[in-house]
């Protein structure tokens, strides 16, 4: 199967033609979707201004005045467009799909506003060239990560490579494809959060959905007018029943889960290259909701830095912090109004119609995320609330909500003692993320990836996460824990069975590479006295 064909089948599930404004994109950015419109409004006025994000695809969106298309004026402005790692020619590599993905992120049209309409979007086209492939895709990714003076906060991948085109013998989704290793290397070296469209369809584009250091998304469809259910087209399921062999081939090998987060992706309204409104579906359009949400958070973070806000630092720009915040603030189970369920705004259903309470991730501490839902559904407003709580260090008692970027070693667990007691039956959400260590075999020592070079996977240190009584010493006394042996994400979502004082412990369980491990941590709890009747 040709690369371009595989990409179209997997990334663009439906394009159904012109639709009415009542089905506009703002239904996915608004209250039926991710609540980004609340951040656009007074008093926050967060639109992604001055924040750089990236896009890497087979083709690219167009720029008005540069690409000479008659009667065409896109609804967005771009900061730069490229062909792989060099300037692109006028009208070269234009692509409808890339234009529609860009529309989700940065459309400035009042009818169809993007998630971050004022963000600076840099886009590179890979091109369907003979002899191209993962090395060229890595080159383009590096090029985009280095735009804006090396300050690109998130990069969107609404495309991928087929296992059939991977040069490894008996290729599997084990994290070791060339492009997958490149993404994990770049996320660490360039400190940018990669957001990858999850696999779907027949044949599929699974590479690099088996990466570790970014976010892979599944997409939701509307149920009773609200994006609450994982769409059936996602291949995020256990390999059982009809299609077992296909599903087994298209998900990660072993027990590691691929999906981190869900976002709207069914019947999303976008503008195409011709300026026509189209209705589209697929993870290709879920991923940019997440990528652009990073721009909203980062605009707020930079505002805090300019204002020298307390409990704020440059760590707010770390990709690990962005990932932890987005995953930890996701909606799972709708709060009943008393605040015990952290004010979550909707209940999310798998395509098999189970909720997080029925998932193995809820019951089994060895499994941090659900195979279909990840940690839940993107909610940009809740992500802002989580992020705005600020950075708090383990040396002193911490508030009920916050985040941190810190380092843990074998001989020094990090503990965050909550300053207020937690009430009985309240829920706790805690997310810990850290990087797989992938290094570049830099043959010419120029500190950048060049064609012909490769990467070395040095593995993942094993960190564990616990919620314990404040006076407890042994992890066997924990009331909740997340202790996956195969992933670089730990996630706790559990009820407090006994009211009292608690602490969060980050433990360096097993060393695989370096002796000290940087991590991002986010927590959301219910302080005593805040529960509503």
C-alpha positions in Angstrom: 0.0 0.0 0.0 1.4 3.4 -0.9 2.2 5.7 1.9 -0.2 8.4 0.8 -3.1 5.9 0.5 -2.4 4.5 4.0 -2.4 8.0 5.4 -5.7 9.0 3.9 -7.5 5.8 5.1 -6.2 6.0 8.6 -6.2 9.8 9.3 -9.3 11.1 7.5 -12.3 8.9 8.3 -15.0 11.0 6.7 -15.3 14.1 4.7 -19.0 14.7 4.1 -19.1 18.0 2.3 -20.6 21.4 3.2 -22.4 21.7 6.4 -24.4 24.4 8.2 -22.9 26.8 10.8 -24.9 25.1 13.5 -22.4 22.2 13.3 -19.5 24.6 13.6 -16.1 23.8 15.0 -17.0 25.8 18.1 -19.1 22.8 19.2 -15.8 21.0 19.8 -14.0 24.0 21.4 -17.1 24.9 23.5 -19.2 23.2 26.2 -20.0 20.2 24.1 -16.2 19.7 23.6 -13.2 20.9 25.5 -14.4 24.3 27.0 -11.6 26.3 25.3 -14.0 29.1 24.6 -14.1 29.9 28.3 -10.4 30.6 28.2 -10.8 32.8 25.1 -13.3 35.1 27.0 -12.9 37.8 29.6 -11.2 37.9 32.0 -8.6 35.4 30.9 -8.4 36.3 27.2 -6.2 33.3 26.4 -5.9 32.7 22.7 -2.3 31.3 22.4 -0.8 34.7 21.6 3.0 34.6 21.0 3.1 30.8 21.7 4.7 28.7 19.0 3.3 25.3 18.2 4.2 23.0 15.3 2.6 20.7 12.7 4.3 17.8 10.7 2.3 16.0 8.0 2.5 14.6 4.5 1.5 18.0 3.1 1.1 21.5 4.5 -1.5 24.3 4.9 -1.3 27.3 2.7 -0.3 31.0 3.3 -2.2 33.8 1.8 -0.1 35.9 -0.6 2.6 33.2 -0.8 0.5 30.4 -2.3 -1.2 31.7 -5.4 -4.6 30.2 -5.3 -7.5 32.1 -6.9 -10.3 33.3 -4.7 -8.6 31.7 -1.6 -8.0 33.3 1.7 -7.4 30.9 4.7 -9.0 31.6 8.1 -5.6 31.5 9.8 -2.1 33.0 9.7 1.0 30.8 9.8 4.4 31.7 11.2 6.2 29.5 8.7 5.9 26.7 6.2 8.6 24.3 5.1 9.3 21.2 3.0 11.1 18.8 5.4 13.9 20.9 6.8 14.1 23.6 4.1 12.0 26.4 2.6 9.1 25.3 0.5 8.2 26.6 -2.9 5.1 28.6 -3.5 2.1 26.2 -4.1 4.3 23.3 -3.3 3.1 20.4 -1.1 -0.3 22.0 -0.4 -2.7 19.6 1.2 -6.3 19.7 2.2 -5.8 17.5 5.3 -3.1 19.6 6.7 -5.2 22.8 6.1 -8.1 21.3 8.0 -5.9 20.2 10.9 -4.4 23.7 11.1 -8.0 25.1 11.1 -8.7 23.2 14.3 -5.7 24.7 16.0 -5.5 28.3 14.8 -8.6 29.3 12.8 -9.4 33.0 13.5 -12.9 32.7 11.8 -15.6 33.8 14.2 -17.9 31.1 13.0 -15.3 28.4 13.3 -12.7 29.6 15.9 -9.7 27.3 16.5 -8.6 26.2 19.9 -5.7 28.8 20.0 -6.5 31.3 17.2 -3.5 33.5 17.9 -0.8 30.9 18.4 2.2 30.9 16.0 1.9 27.7 13.9 5.0 26.3 12.0 4.2 23.6 9.6 6.4 21.2 7.6 5.4 18.9 4.7 7.1 15.5 4.5 6.0 15.0 0.9 5.1 11.7 -0.7 8.5 11.4 -2.4 10.0 8.2 -3.6 12.6 7.0 -1.2 11.3 9.2 1.6 10.2 7.9 5.0 11.1 8.0 8.6 14.5 9.6 8.4 13.0 12.5 6.4 10.1 12.7 8.9 12.6 12.9 11.7 14.5 15.7 9.9 11.2 17.7 9.5 10.3 17.1 13.2 13.7 18.5 14.3 13.3 21.4 12.0 9.9 22.4 13.4 11.2 21.9 17.0 13.9 24.4 16.3 11.7 27.2 15.0 10.9 30.3 17.0 14.5 30.3 18.3 14.1 26.8 19.6 11.0 27.6 21.6 8.1 25.4 20.2 5.9 24.2 23.0 4.0 21.4 21.3 4.1 19.6 17.9 1.1 18.0 16.2 1.3 14.7 14.3 -1.9 13.9 12.4 -0.1 11.3 10.2 2.1 8.3 10.7 3.9 5.4 9.1 2.7 1.9 8.4 4.5 -1.1 10.0 4.6 -2.6 6.5 7.0 0.2 5.5 9.3 -0.1 8.5 12.7 -1.5 7.5 13.1 -3.6 10.7 12.5 -7.3 10.3 9.2 -8.4 11.9 8.5 -4.8 12.9 6.4 -4.4 16.0 5.1 -1.5 17.9 7.8 -1.7 20.6 8.9 1.9 20.6 12.0 1.2 18.5 11.0 2.4 15.0 13.3 5.1 13.8 10.7 7.8 13.9 9.4 6.8 17.3 12.9 7.0 18.8 13.4 10.3 17.1 10.2 11.7 18.7 11.2 10.6 22.1 14.7 12.0 21.6 13.4 15.3 20.3 10.8 15.8 23.1 13.7 15.6 25.6 16.4 17.6 23.7 14.1 20.3 22.4 11.7 20.2 25.4 8.5 20.1 23.3 5.4 18.0 23.8 4.5 15.8 20.8 0.8 15.0 20.3 0.3 12.0 18.1 -3.0 11.0 16.4 -3.9 7.4 17.6 -4.2 4.6 15.1 -7.5 3.8 13.4 -8.9 2.2 10.3 -7.6 -0.9 8.3 -3.9 -1.2 7.7 -3.2 1.8 9.8 -0.5 4.3 10.6 0.7 3.1 14.0 4.2 4.6 13.9 5.0 6.7 16.1 1.9 5.9 18.3 4.2 3.7 20.3 6.3 6.7 21.6 6.6 7.3 25.3 7.4 10.9 26.0 4.4 12.7 24.4 0.6 12.2 24.2 -1.3 9.7 21.9 -5.0 10.4 21.5 -8.1 8.5 20.7 -11.2 10.4 19.5 -14.6 10.9 20.9 -18.0 11.2 19.2 -21.1 13.0 20.5 -23.7 11.3 22.7 -26.8 13.3 23.5 -25.0 16.3 21.8 -21.8 16.1 23.9 -18.5 14.5 23.1 -18.5 11.7 25.7 -17.9 8.4 23.9 -14.8 6.9 22.3 -15.7 6.3 18.7 -15.9 2.8 17.3 -13.3 3.6 14.6 -10.5 3.8 17.1 -8.3 0.7 17.2 -7.7 1.3 20.9 -9.0 -2.1 22.3 -7.8 -5.3 23.6 -7.0 -7.8 20.8 -10.0 -10.1 21.2 -12.9 -11.1 18.9 -13.3 -10.2 15.3 -10.3 -8.5 13.9 -8.0 -9.8 16.6 -5.0 -10.2 14.4 -5.3 -6.6 13.0 -5.9 -5.1 16.4 -3.0 -7.0 17.9 -0.7 -5.8 15.2 -1.8 -2.2 15.5 -1.4 -1.7 19.3 1.7 -1.7 21.5 3.3 -5.0 22.2 3.1 -6.2 25.7 1.0 -4.7 28.5 1.9 -1.0 27.8 -1.1 1.1 26.8 -0.9 3.5 23.9 -3.7 6.0 24.4 -3.1 8.8 26.9 -6.0 11.1 26.4 -9.2 11.5 24.3 -10.5 14.6 22.5 -13.3 15.5 20.1 -12.8 14.0 16.6 -16.1 13.0 15.2 -18.0 15.3 12.8 -15.8 18.2 13.4 -16.4 21.2 11.2 -13.3 22.7 9.5 -12.2 24.8 6.6 -10.4 23.2 3.7 -8.0 24.7 1.2 -10.7 26.1 -0.9 -12.3 27.9 2.1 -15.2 25.4 2.1 -16.6 24.1 5.4 -16.2 20.4 5.7 -17.3 17.9 8.3 -14.5 15.4 9.2 -13.8 12.7 11.6 -10.7 10.9 12.9 -7.9 11.1 15.5 -6.3 13.6 13.0 -8.7 16.1 14.4 -8.6 15.1 18.0 -4.8 15.6 18.3 -4.9 19.3 17.3 -7.4 20.0 20.1 -4.7 18.8 22.5 -1.7 20.5 20.8 -3.5 23.9 20.7 -4.6 23.6 24.3 -0.9 23.6 25.2 -0.7 27.0 23.6 -3.5 28.3 25.8 -1.8 27.0 29.0 1.6 28.3 27.9 0.2 31.8 27.2 -1.0 31.9 30.8 2.3 30.5 32.1 4.3 33.1 30.3 2.0 35.8 31.6 2.7 34.5 35.2 6.4 34.6 34.5 6.2 38.2 33.3 4.2 39.2 36.3 6.7 37.4 38.6 3.9 35.4 40.1 4.7 33.4 43.3 5.0 29.7 43.0 5.9 30.0 39.3 9.1 29.3 37.4 10.4 28.4 33.9 9.6 24.8 34.8 6.0 25.7 33.7 7.3 25.4 30.1 8.6 21.8 30.5 6.9 19.2 28.3 6.6 16.8 31.3 4.6 19.5 33.2 2.3 20.1 30.2 1.7 16.4 29.8 1.0 15.8 33.5 -1.4 18.7 33.7 -3.4 17.7 30.7 -3.6 14.1 31.7 -4.4 14.8 35.4 -7.2 17.3 34.6 -9.1 15.1 32.2 -12.8 14.4 32.7 -13.7 10.9 33.8 -16.9 10.8 35.9 -19.3 13.7 36.1 -19.3 15.3 39.6 -22.7 15.3 41.3 -22.3 18.9 42.3 -20.8 18.3 45.8 -17.2 18.5 44.6 -16.2 15.0 45.7 -15.4 14.0 42.1 -13.1 17.0 41.7 -15.8 19.0 39.8 -15.4 16.9 36.7 -17.8 18.0 34.0 -18.8 14.9 32.1 -18.7 11.1 32.2 -16.7 9.4 29.5 -17.6 6.1 28.0 -15.5 3.6 26.1 -16.7 2.3 22.8 -17.9 -0.7 24.8 -19.9 1.7 27.0 -18.0 1.1 30.2 -16.9 4.0 32.4 -13.6 4.6 34.2 -15.2 2.9 37.3 -15.4 -0.3 35.3 -12.0 -0.1 33.7 -9.0 -2.2 34.7 -7.0 0.9 35.1 -9.3 1.9 38.0 -9.0 -1.5 39.7 -5.4 -2.6 38.9 -2.5 -0.4 40.2 -0.2 -2.0 37.6 -2.3 -0.4 34.8 -2.1 3.4 34.9 -4.4 4.3 32.0 -7.4 2.7 30.2 -6.6 1.2 26.9 -9.4 3.2 25.2 -9.8 6.3 27.3 -6.3 7.0 28.6 -6.8 9.1 31.7 -10.1 10.6 30.3 -11.3 13.4 28.1 -9.4 16.7 27.4 -10.9 19.6 29.2 -9.0 22.8 28.5 -10.8 24.7 31.3 -9.9 22.1 33.9 -6.4 22.0 32.6 -6.1 25.7 33.1 -7.4 25.3 36.7 -4.8 22.6 37.3 -2.0 24.6 35.8 -2.9 27.9 37.5 -2.6 26.3 40.9 1.1 26.8 40.5 4.3 24.9 41.3 4.9 23.5 44.8 8.0 21.9 46.1 8.2 18.8 48.3 10.2 20.5 51.1 7.1 22.2 52.6 3.4 21.3 52.8 1.5 21.7 49.5 -2.0 22.9 48.7 -4.8 20.6 47.6 -4.0 21.2 43.9 -0.7 21.9 42.1 2.1 20.7 40.0 5.9 20.3 40.1 9.0 19.6 38.1 11.5 17.8 40.2 14.2 15.1 40.3 14.1 11.9 42.2 17.0 9.5 43.0 17.3 6.0 44.4 18.2 7.2 47.8 15.8 10.1 48.1 12.1 9.6 47.6 10.2 12.8 47.1 7.2 13.5 49.3 4.4 16.1 49.0 2.5 16.5 52.3 -0.9 17.9 51.6 -1.5 20.9 53.9 -5.2 20.2 54.5 -6.9 17.0 55.4 -9.0 15.1 52.8 -12.6 14.3 53.5 -14.0 10.7 53.4 -15.3 9.6 49.9 -13.5 12.5 48.1 -11.5 11.5 45.1 -7.9 12.1 44.3 -6.3 12.5 40.9 -2.5 12.4 40.7 -0.3 12.0 37.5 3.4 11.3 37.3 5.3 11.4 34.0 9.0 11.1 33.0 11.0 10.5 29.9 12.3 7.4 28.2 16.0 8.1 27.6 16.7 8.0 23.8 20.1 9.3 22.7 21.3 10.3 19.3 24.3 8.5 17.8 25.8 11.8 16.6 28.4 10.7 14.1 29.6 14.2 13.2 29.2 15.7 16.7 27.1 18.6 15.5 24.5 18.1 18.2 21.7 17.6 15.7 20.1 14.7 13.7 21.4 14.2 10.2 20.3 11.7 7.6 22.2 8.4 8.1 22.3 8.8 11.9 20.3 6.7 14.3 19.3 6.5 17.9 20.0 4.4 21.0 17.2 3.4 23.4 18.6 3.5 26.9 15.3 2.5 28.4 13.0 3.8 31.2 13.8 4.1 34.9 11.0 2.7 36.9 9.2 5.3 39.1 6.1 4.6 41.3 3.5 6.8 42.8 1.7 6.5 46.1 -1.0 8.2 48.2 -0.2 7.5 51.9 -1.3 8.7 55.3 0.9 11.7 56.2 2.5 9.8 59.1 3.2 6.6 57.2 6.6 5.4 56.3 6.1 2.2 54.4 4.5 2.1 51.0 2.5 -0.9 52.1 0.4 1.6 54.1 -0.6 3.5 51.0 -4.3 3.8 50.3 -3.8 4.2 46.5 -0.8 3.5 44.3 0.2 3.3 40.6 3.1 0.9 40.0 3.4 0.1 36.3 6.6 -1.7 35.3 6.4 -1.0 31.6 5.4 2.7 31.2 6.7 6.2 32.0 3.3 7.4 33.2 1.7 6.6 36.6 -1.8 7.7 37.4 -3.9 7.5 40.5 -7.7 8.1 40.6 -9.2 6.8 43.7 -11.5 7.6 46.7 -10.3 8.5 50.1 -11.8 5.8 52.4 -10.9 7.5 55.7 -10.8 11.2 56.3 -7.4 12.5 57.4 -4.0 13.9 56.4 -2.2 12.5 53.4 1.0 12.8 51.4 2.1 11.9 47.8 5.2 9.9 47.5 7.3 9.6 44.2 9.6 6.6 44.5 12.6 5.7 42.3 11.9 2.0 42.2 14.4 0.6 39.7 17.4 2.2 37.8 17.8 1.4 34.1 19.9 4.4 33.0 20.7 7.6 34.9 20.8 7.7 38.7 18.6 10.8 38.9 15.3 11.1 37.1 13.5 14.4 36.3 9.7 14.1 36.4 6.5 16.1 36.0 3.8 15.7 38.7 0.3 17.1 39.0 -2.3 16.5 41.7 -5.9 17.5 42.4 -7.6 16.7 45.7 -10.6 17.9 47.7 -9.6 19.9 50.8 -11.6 19.4 54.0 -14.4 22.0 54.2 -14.8 22.5 50.5 -17.4 19.7 50.0 -20.8 21.1 49.1 -24.0 19.6 50.6 
